[in-house]
Amino acid sequence: MKLGLLSIKGNAVLPSLMAYWALIAPSSLLAHIGIKGLHSTIFVLIVALTLAIFFHKKLSYQTFIAGAILLTLSFGNVIHWNDLRYLFFCIFFLCALILVDLAGLKGIEQFCRQSSSLMLVLLVGSVIGALLAGAGAGPLFTITNPDGQDYYFFYSTFTNSYQENLIRAAGIYDEPGAFSMYLCFIAALRHLLRQDRKTTWIILILGFITFSLAHLVYVVCHLLAEQSSKRKIFSFIGIAALALFIAATTIAIDSNIILLSRLKLSEDTNLIAGDNRSFQLINAWLQLQANPSAILFGLDSTCEFSQLACQEVFGPLGENPLSPLVFGGLFSELPYYATVLLLIVSPAYGKRNIVLLGIGLLFLQRPYVMGFSYSLIAVMLVYIFLKQPFGARHFRRRPAKAPLIHQKSSIAAAQF
């Protein structure tokens, strides 16, 4: 009896570890006090593997195979650049594979419930902070973000975007777009697990406090995923495209609303004003043309481990779909492209998977599948998607509030 209670408590700890690693550890405040992503990763791995040993949980052979493939690929860059650091580049993705393998569907459900509560708390704090800023209150204090920007604390939320009385809330994250990314991830997870739609939409609607264009893109995908027929989906796409065109060419031009103003066309580039990544994409493409071997190995080892030094030589390259190629090449970043491809084609296997398309689009402008925290987002969603073909009847027929049956993990294809 005691052993059974201990086992239940042990199973409850793992989702909390996942919530910490995915959603709390990336906080800029922790980075400010010296707790880095690698520190959190080592801590989470030690605790998770200790629990696995104590409660006799075994990793699946698929996880071992995926880990072996990752390390084998890493040797390509180790040999090419004569840099052993590439062997450790995949540690975050390996940690994600291990956590999801040990948690299974039941653990992911628990993680989703805990994370939803956390996101709602952060959103309420963000709304309060934005209202106080709008009323003229200044920040309580300012610290420095890991990227060197000023990071303001407005009573119940942080932000790096502060102009006059307007802020774009960032919760506990380094910038509003990152906050939006986590909100969209939780919304997609809730949708796939058939959790309460009302709570999901509260999260998505309050998420507009970030004024993120990517958030708007995901919300459209989420709406499409909830449509009852293909006809409604195509009708909605047409309406959304028309509304976006009208907003960009008319309403957004003189709008004082932050989100709408970011939709207007720039006079200098004829690109959407809120688009801050196209120049990096063009530069990455030009660098690949000039250095074809970068497709396999990246431009230089500094681009993987010291992006500031890389930028001084090659210019801005980050946060676009070609970033992984110029930074590490396919030998380091193949899982990124495999994951994004799978997410983008997933709607072919069911309209509910349009939410995964939305996350795939977000990963195009935040290409960090191999990175700290985001790797767990990628592995978790791909894991759930890969479970669907083997349990489609289970997903369709089960009541919305009924827990999913815990199944033995099989996540080799979450990677390749």
C-alpha positions as CSV (number, residue, x, y, z in Angstrom):
1,M,0.0,0.0,0.0
2,K,2.8,2.4,1.0
3,L,4.7,1.5,-2.2
4,G,1.6,2.3,-4.3
5,L,1.2,5.7,-2.6
6,L,4.9,6.4,-3.2
7,S,4.5,5.5,-6.9
8,I,1.5,7.8,-7.3
9,K,3.5,10.7,-5.7
10,G,6.5,9.8,-8.0
11,N,4.3,10.0,-11.0
12,A,3.0,13.4,-9.9
13,V,6.5,14.8,-9.5
14,L,7.5,14.1,-13.2
15,P,4.9,16.4,-14.7
16,S,5.9,19.1,-12.3
17,L,9.5,18.7,-13.4
18,M,8.4,19.0,-17.0
19,A,6.4,22.2,-16.2
20,Y,9.4,23.7,-14.4
21,W,11.9,22.8,-17.2
22,A,9.6,23.9,-20.1
23,L,7.8,26.9,-18.7
24,I,9.6,28.2,-15.6
25,A,13.3,27.6,-16.1
26,P,13.3,29.8,-19.3
27,S,12.4,32.8,-17.1
28,S,14.7,35.8,-17.6
29,L,14.6,36.4,-13.9
30,L,16.2,33.0,-13.2
31,A,18.9,33.8,-15.8
32,H,19.5,37.1,-14.2
33,I,20.3,35.5,-10.8
34,G,22.6,33.0,-12.5
35,I,20.4,29.9,-13.0
36,K,21.0,28.9,-16.6
37,G,19.2,26.5,-18.8
38,L,22.0,23.9,-18.5
39,H,21.8,24.0,-14.7
40,S,18.0,23.4,-14.8
41,T,18.5,20.6,-17.4
42,I,21.1,18.7,-15.3
43,F,18.8,19.1,-12.2
44,V,15.7,17.8,-14.0
45,L,17.6,14.9,-15.6
46,I,19.1,13.8,-12.3
47,V,15.7,13.9,-10.5
48,A,13.8,12.3,-13.4
49,L,16.3,9.4,-13.8
50,T,16.4,8.9,-10.0
51,L,12.7,8.6,-9.9
52,A,12.8,6.2,-12.8
53,I,15.3,3.9,-11.0
54,F,13.4,4.1,-7.7
55,F,10.1,3.3,-9.3
56,H,11.5,0.8,-11.8
57,K,10.5,2.7,-14.9
58,K,12.5,1.8,-18.0
59,L,13.2,3.9,-21.0
60,S,12.0,2.5,-24.3
61,Y,14.5,1.1,-26.7
62,Q,13.3,3.7,-29.2
63,T,14.6,6.5,-27.0
64,F,18.0,4.8,-26.8
65,I,18.0,4.5,-30.6
66,A,17.1,8.1,-31.1
67,G,19.8,9.2,-28.6
68,A,22.4,7.0,-30.4
69,I,21.4,8.6,-33.8
70,L,21.7,12.1,-32.3
71,L,25.2,11.4,-31.0
72,T,26.3,9.8,-34.2
73,L,25.1,12.8,-36.2
74,S,27.0,15.1,-33.8
75,F,30.3,13.4,-34.7
76,G,29.9,14.9,-38.2
77,N,30.4,18.4,-36.8
78,V,32.9,17.2,-34.2
79,I,35.2,15.9,-36.9
80,H,34.5,18.8,-39.4
81,W,35.2,21.6,-36.8
82,N,37.4,19.7,-34.5
83,D,35.2,20.8,-31.6
84,L,34.0,18.3,-29.0
85,R,31.3,20.7,-27.8
86,Y,29.0,19.4,-30.6
87,L,28.7,16.1,-28.7
88,F,26.7,18.0,-26.0
89,F,24.7,20.1,-28.3
90,C,21.8,17.6,-28.4
91,I,21.5,17.4,-24.6
92,F,18.3,19.5,-24.5
93,F,16.6,17.3,-27.1
94,L,17.7,14.1,-25.3
95,C,16.3,15.5,-22.0
96,A,13.0,16.1,-23.8
97,L,12.9,12.6,-25.2
98,I,13.6,11.1,-21.8
99,L,11.0,13.2,-20.0
100,V,8.3,12.4,-22.5
101,D,9.2,8.7,-22.5
102,L,8.9,8.4,-18.8
103,A,5.8,10.5,-18.5
104,G,3.7,8.9,-21.3
105,L,0.2,10.2,-22.1
106,K,-1.0,10.2,-18.5
107,G,1.9,12.3,-17.4
108,I,1.4,14.7,-20.3
109,E,-2.2,15.2,-19.2
110,Q,-1.0,16.1,-15.7
111,F,1.6,18.4,-17.2
112,C,-1.1,20.1,-19.3
113,R,-3.4,20.8,-16.3
114,Q,-0.5,22.2,-14.2
115,S,0.8,24.3,-17.1
116,S,-2.7,25.7,-17.9
117,S,-3.0,27.0,-14.3
118,L,0.5,28.6,-14.5
119,M,-0.3,30.3,-17.8
120,L,-3.6,31.7,-16.5
121,V,-1.8,33.2,-13.5
122,L,0.8,34.8,-15.7
123,L,-1.9,36.1,-18.0
124,V,-3.9,37.7,-15.2
125,G,-0.7,39.3,-14.0
126,S,0.0,40.5,-17.5
127,V,-3.4,42.2,-17.9
128,I,-3.0,43.9,-14.5
129,G,0.5,45.1,-15.4
130,A,-0.7,46.4,-18.8
131,L,-3.6,48.2,-17.2
132,L,-1.3,49.9,-14.6
133,A,1.1,50.9,-17.3
134,G,-1.8,52.3,-19.3
135,A,-2.8,54.3,-16.3
136,G,0.6,56.0,-16.2
137,A,2.4,53.8,-13.6
138,G,6.1,53.3,-14.3
139,P,8.0,50.1,-13.8
140,L,8.9,49.1,-10.3
141,F,12.5,48.2,-11.3
142,T,14.6,47.4,-14.4
143,I,17.1,44.7,-14.9
144,T,19.1,43.5,-18.0
145,N,17.8,40.7,-20.2
146,P,20.2,37.9,-21.3
147,D,20.2,39.6,-24.8
148,G,21.3,42.9,-23.2
149,Q,18.0,44.7,-23.5
150,D,16.3,46.5,-20.6
151,Y,13.8,44.3,-18.9
152,Y,11.0,46.1,-17.0
153,F,8.9,44.8,-14.1
154,F,5.4,46.3,-14.1
155,Y,4.1,45.1,-10.7
156,S,2.8,41.7,-12.0
157,T,4.5,41.1,-15.4
158,F,7.8,41.7,-17.1
159,T,8.4,43.2,-20.6
160,N,11.2,44.4,-22.8
161,S,8.7,46.4,-24.9
162,Y,7.8,49.7,-23.1
163,Q,6.9,52.9,-24.9
164,E,5.1,55.8,-23.2
165,N,2.2,54.1,-21.4
166,L,2.1,51.0,-23.6
167,I,3.7,47.7,-22.9
168,R,3.6,44.3,-24.6
169,A,3.4,41.9,-21.7
170,A,6.0,39.1,-21.6
171,G,5.0,37.3,-18.3
172,I,8.2,35.9,-17.0
173,Y,9.9,35.4,-20.4
174,D,12.5,37.5,-22.2
175,E,10.0,39.0,-24.7
176,P,6.3,39.0,-25.6
177,G,6.7,36.6,-28.5
178,A,8.2,33.9,-26.3
179,F,5.3,34.3,-23.9
180,S,2.9,33.9,-26.8
181,M,4.8,30.8,-28.0
182,Y,4.2,29.0,-24.7
183,L,0.6,30.0,-24.6
184,C,0.0,28.6,-28.1
185,F,1.7,25.4,-27.1
186,I,-0.5,24.9,-24.1
187,A,-3.6,25.7,-26.2
188,A,-2.5,23.1,-28.9
189,L,-1.9,20.6,-26.2
190,R,-5.2,21.1,-24.6
191,H,-6.9,20.8,-28.0
192,L,-5.2,17.5,-28.8
193,L,-6.0,16.1,-25.4
194,R,-9.6,17.3,-25.7
195,Q,-9.5,19.4,-22.6
196,D,-12.1,22.2,-21.8
197,R,-12.4,24.5,-24.8
198,K,-13.6,27.4,-22.6
199,T,-10.3,27.5,-20.7
200,T,-8.3,27.1,-23.9
201,W,-10.0,30.1,-25.4
202,I,-9.5,32.2,-22.3
203,I,-5.8,31.5,-22.6
204,L,-5.7,32.4,-26.3
205,I,-7.8,35.6,-26.0
206,L,-5.9,36.9,-23.0
207,G,-2.7,36.0,-24.9
208,F,-3.3,39.0,-27.2
209,I,-1.9,41.0,-24.4
210,T,1.4,40.1,-26.0
211,F,0.4,41.9,-29.3
212,S,2.3,39.1,-31.2
213,L,1.6,38.6,-34.9
214,A,2.6,35.0,-34.5
215,H,-0.1,34.7,-31.8
216,L,-2.7,35.9,-34.3
217,V,-1.5,33.3,-36.9
218,Y,-1.8,30.5,-34.4
219,V,-5.3,31.6,-33.2
220,V,-6.5,31.4,-36.8
221,C,-5.1,27.9,-37.1
222,H,-6.8,26.9,-33.8
223,L,-10.1,28.2,-35.1
224,L,-9.7,26.2,-38.3
225,A,-9.0,23.1,-36.3
226,E,-12.3,23.5,-34.5
227,Q,-14.4,23.8,-37.6
228,S,-16.8,20.9,-38.2
229,S,-16.3,20.5,-42.0
230,K,-13.8,21.1,-44.7
231,R,-16.2,23.6,-46.3
232,K,-16.3,25.7,-43.2
233,I,-12.5,25.5,-43.0
234,F,-12.1,26.9,-46.6
235,S,-14.7,29.5,-46.0
236,F,-13.0,30.7,-42.9
237,I,-9.6,30.8,-44.7
238,G,-11.1,33.1,-47.3
239,I,-12.7,35.4,-44.7
240,A,-9.4,35.5,-42.7
241,A,-7.3,36.3,-45.8
242,L,-9.7,39.1,-46.8
243,A,-9.8,40.5,-43.3
244,L,-5.9,40.4,-43.2
245,F,-5.7,42.2,-46.5
246,I,-8.1,44.9,-45.5
247,A,-6.4,45.4,-42.2
248,A,-2.9,45.7,-43.7
249,T,-3.9,48.1,-46.5
250,T,-6.5,50.3,-44.8
251,I,-7.3,50.0,-41.1
252,A,-3.7,49.4,-39.9
253,I,-2.3,52.4,-41.6
254,D,-3.5,55.0,-39.1
255,S,-4.4,52.6,-36.2
256,N,-3.1,53.3,-32.7
257,I,-3.8,49.8,-31.7
258,I,-0.4,48.0,-31.3
259,L,-1.4,44.7,-33.0
260,L,-3.1,46.5,-35.9
261,S,-0.3,48.9,-36.4
262,R,2.1,45.9,-36.8
263,L,0.0,44.7,-39.7
264,K,0.5,47.8,-41.9
265,L,2.9,47.7,-44.9
266,S,6.3,49.4,-44.3
267,E,6.9,52.3,-46.7
268,D,10.6,51.3,-47.0
269,T,10.3,47.6,-47.7
270,N,6.6,47.0,-48.6
271,L,6.8,44.3,-45.9
272,I,4.4,44.0,-42.9
273,A,5.7,46.4,-40.3
274,G,5.7,43.8,-37.6
275,D,7.9,41.5,-39.7
276,N,11.4,41.7,-38.1
277,R,12.8,38.5,-39.6
278,S,12.8,38.8,-43.4
279,F,16.2,40.5,-43.5
280,Q,17.8,37.7,-41.4
281,L,16.2,35.1,-43.8
282,I,17.6,36.8,-46.9
283,N,21.0,37.1,-45.3
284,A,21.0,33.4,-44.3
285,W,20.1,32.5,-47.9
286,L,23.0,34.6,-49.3
287,Q,25.4,33.0,-46.8
288,L,24.3,29.5,-47.8
289,Q,24.8,30.4,-51.5
290,A,28.3,31.6,-50.7
291,N,29.2,28.7,-48.4
292,P,27.4,25.5,-49.7
293,S,29.1,23.3,-47.1
294,A,27.2,25.2,-44.4
295,I,24.1,23.1,-45.3
296,L,25.8,20.1,-43.6
297,F,28.1,21.7,-41.0
298,G,27.0,25.3,-40.5
299,L,29.0,28.5,-41.3
300,D,31.3,28.2,-38.3
301,S,31.4,26.7,-34.9
302,T,31.0,30.2,-33.4
303,C,27.6,30.3,-35.0
304,E,26.4,27.4,-32.8
305,F,28.0,28.4,-29.5
306,S,28.6,32.2,-29.7
307,Q,26.0,33.8,-32.0
308,L,27.2,37.3,-31.1
309,A,30.7,36.5,-32.5
310,C,29.0,34.8,-35.5
311,Q,26.9,37.9,-36.2
312,E,29.9,40.1,-36.2
313,V,31.3,38.1,-39.1
314,F,28.2,37.1,-41.1
315,G,25.6,39.6,-40.0
316,P,22.2,38.9,-38.4
317,L,21.1,35.3,-39.1
318,G,18.7,34.3,-36.3
319,E,15.1,33.4,-35.9
320,N,14.2,32.2,-39.4
321,P,13.8,28.8,-41.0
322,L,17.4,28.8,-42.4
323,S,19.0,29.7,-39.1
324,P,19.6,26.1,-38.1
325,L,21.4,25.4,-41.4
326,V,23.7,28.4,-41.1
327,F,24.3,27.8,-37.4
328,G,24.8,24.0,-37.2
329,G,23.9,22.4,-40.5
330,L,22.0,19.2,-40.9
331,F,24.4,17.2,-38.8
332,S,23.3,19.1,-35.8
333,E,19.8,20.4,-36.8
334,L,18.2,17.6,-38.8
335,P,15.7,17.0,-35.9
336,Y,14.5,20.6,-36.4
337,Y,13.6,20.1,-40.1
338,A,12.1,16.6,-39.5
339,T,9.9,17.9,-36.7
340,V,8.7,21.0,-38.5
341,L,8.0,19.0,-41.7
342,L,5.9,16.5,-39.6
343,L,4.0,19.3,-37.9
344,I,3.2,21.1,-41.2
345,V,1.9,17.9,-43.0
346,S,0.0,16.7,-39.9
347,P,-3.4,18.2,-41.0
348,A,-3.4,15.6,-43.8
349,Y,-4.1,13.1,-41.1
350,G,-7.1,14.9,-39.5
351,K,-8.3,18.5,-39.3
352,R,-7.7,18.5,-35.5
353,N,-4.0,18.5,-36.3
354,I,-4.3,22.0,-37.8
355,V,-3.2,23.2,-34.4
356,L,0.1,21.4,-35.0
357,L,0.4,23.2,-38.3
358,G,0.1,26.4,-36.3
359,I,2.9,25.3,-34.0
360,G,4.9,24.3,-37.0
361,L,4.5,27.9,-38.4
362,L,5.6,29.3,-35.0
363,F,8.8,27.1,-35.2
364,L,9.6,28.6,-38.6
365,Q,10.2,31.9,-36.9
366,R,11.4,30.4,-33.6
367,P,13.7,27.6,-34.9
368,Y,14.7,26.2,-31.6
369,V,13.5,22.6,-31.6
370,M,17.0,21.6,-30.4
371,G,17.1,24.3,-27.8
372,F,16.4,24.5,-24.1
373,S,12.6,24.3,-23.2
374,Y,11.4,24.4,-26.8
375,S,12.6,20.9,-27.4
376,L,10.1,19.6,-24.9
377,I,7.3,21.4,-26.7
378,A,8.3,19.8,-30.0
379,V,8.8,16.3,-28.7
380,M,5.6,16.3,-26.6
381,L,3.3,17.4,-29.5
382,V,4.9,15.0,-32.0
383,Y,4.6,12.2,-29.5
384,I,0.8,12.9,-29.1
385,F,0.5,13.1,-32.9
386,L,2.2,9.8,-33.4
387,K,-0.1,8.1,-30.9
388,Q,-3.2,9.1,-32.8
389,P,-2.9,6.5,-35.7
390,F,-2.6,3.7,-33.1
391,G,-5.4,5.0,-31.0
392,A,-7.7,7.0,-33.3
393,R,-10.8,5.3,-32.0
394,H,-9.7,6.0,-28.5
395,F,-9.3,9.7,-29.2
396,R,-12.7,10.0,-31.0
397,R,-14.9,8.1,-28.7
398,R,-13.7,9.0,-25.3
399,P,-15.6,11.6,-23.3
400,A,-13.8,15.0,-23.2
401,K,-13.0,14.8,-19.5
402,A,-12.0,11.2,-19.3
403,P,-8.3,10.6,-18.8
404,L,-6.3,9.0,-21.6
405,I,-5.1,5.5,-21.0
406,H,-1.4,5.4,-20.1
407,Q,0.5,3.6,-22.9
408,K,4.1,2.5,-23.2
409,S,6.1,5.2,-24.8
410,S,7.2,5.0,-28.4
411,I,8.9,8.1,-29.7
412,A,11.6,7.2,-32.1
413,A,9.8,9.1,-34.8
414,A,9.5,12.2,-32.7
415,Q,12.9,12.7,-34.1
416,F,13.3,11.1,-37.5
